[in-house]
Amino acid sequence: MARRCDACGRGSNRANNRSHSNVATKKEQNANLQPRRLAGMKVKVCTRCLKTLAK
């Protein structure tokens, strides 16, 4: 399954790890997804959307 928020569509981000010698190594930063039951369906929602839905 994709690491993507079912509410807003937010997914992973590509970035660089930087060593002490400033060498760049590719890494992937995933969205902070939490499984929740919304409207009777089990969905993966990012914490940013959970905070918005709580309002």
C-alpha positions, -999 to 999 in steps of 0.1 A, spaced: 0 0 0 11 35 -7 24 57 21 -1 84 13 -27 102 34 -62 92 24 -76 127 34 -52 152 18 -30 130 -5 2 140 13 30 115 5 68 111 9 94 137 4 129 132 -11 158 148 7 196 144 13 215 131 43 245 152 49 277 137 64 304 156 82 323 159 50 291 174 34 285 143 11 249 141 0 231 107 2 195 104 -10 169 96 16 131 94 17 110 112 44 76 96 49 45 113 61 35 106 97 5 83 90 -18 70 117 -45 43 111 -79 57 122 -115 47 118 -134 76 102 -171 73 91 -169 35 96 -139 30 73 -103 23 83 -81 49 67 -45 61 70 -45 98 79 -15 121 85 -12 138 119 -17 172 102 -52 161 90 -60 146 124 -53 179 141 -75 197 115 -103 171 119 -103 176 157 -112 213 153 
